Amino acid sequence: MALFGETGIGNFGNEASLVAGIHLLEGTGARPVAVAQRCADVVAEHGIEAVDIRRPGPLRHGFTSLTGRFADVLHLGAVVRSVDAVIVPGTGIFEGRGVRPRGIPFSLFWLAAWSRWWRRPLLLLSVGVDDAGTRGVNWFFARVLAWSDLVTVRDEESARAVAALGVRREVLVVPDLVLGREPVNAPTPPNGARTDPLVAVGVMDWGGTERDADREVYTGRSVALVRALLDAGIRVRVVIGEDLDDRVAAEVVRRVRAADPGAAVEQGAGRTVEEVARSLAGCHAVVAARYHNLVAAVSEGVPVVATGYSHKQSSLVASYGPADRAHDRDTYDAAEIVAQVREILRDHPAESARVRDVAARDRLAVRDQDARVRTWLGLRAPDQVVA
């Protein structure tokens, strides 16, 4: 079974979604093969077979770029032919903001085309979708969504985006696959919220798609947010959701400590969603930009405030608490966020209990989807013993 995605690139949410895909196939007799961007990293982290999305080879320029594209198409065709089914396990792979048509949209298109040609089932499970891409990106996305054998999306906004792309088909809403994970931390003691509160702040870096000046503005705003929380008597743990976020996190902690060497701020550990989730032990709330930082938090029963950049953060927040706790990454007001964190701390036991209840519901929905997919693919149940 092929598990296609943007994996091996240091994005914690993408890797956790691949883990969910691997878990879906565990004990069924099916062999997972990751179709990834960086195979060596996927093999090292997950211990499964992996093949490249693109045909491996030297850097391409001019004419070699065109011939390389043709080779990529044939390569994907061979990969699809070699498997029994193709699964795209979660992630925001159908989100078009800042995406070029010749990248992942091009690969997805040919993945779907070859799946139809070789009559291999193509399943898109709990994917994130928007219609914010260019005309070319949206055209590729629409074809893939229309040609797939099964499509589920992770929130209602994604379902609306599928329709906005002109795709007329049944689309089910099933929570993000990573919400199927089991919590690893014990609930934070109720009295902790009144005596020694701890809040995790998740920061991000757009990488090569963001200008240095914009990154500097965002870093400064993050420093101001951390200082505002500290001034309110709240300890802060800065966390990340992708490898490239590290420099922003380190700079935020450095600047806060430079102004106040005794500041109760630290940088959390974690290079996977599971590790980030463990680093949230003892936290009473999470204020984060990246979607899967928020997912890690709610799956651990920790209330959240989002400083996000798309509908996926606001949709998640609205499922787990008041919708007005979702803010824009570039325009949020630090004082308003501190006020909302204080609101969480005032009634922390009830806030946390509500999050745990919703997380349990979402966990069950993901597991139910896993069972339906196994049945649909004709796979045996994980606990079914073969004589």
Secondary structure, DSSP 8 states (H G I E B T S, - for coil): -EEESS-SSSBHHHHHHHHHHHHHHTTTT---EEEES-HHHHHHHH-SEEEESS---S---THHHHHHHHHHHHHHHHHHHTSS-EEEESSSTB--TT--TTTHHHHHHHHHHHHHHTT--EEEEEE-B-S-S-HHHHHHHHHHHHH-SEEEESSHHHHHHHHHTT--S--EE---GGGGS---S----TTHHHHS-EEEEE----GGGS-HHHHHHHHHHHHHHHHHHHHTT-EEEEE-SBGGGHHHHHHHHHHHHHH-TT-SEEE---SSHHHHHHHTTT-SEEEESSHHHHHHHHHTT--EEEEESSHHHHHHHHHHS-GGGEEETTT--HHHHHHHHHHHHHTHHHHHHHHHHHHHHHHHHHHHHHHHHHHHHT---TT----
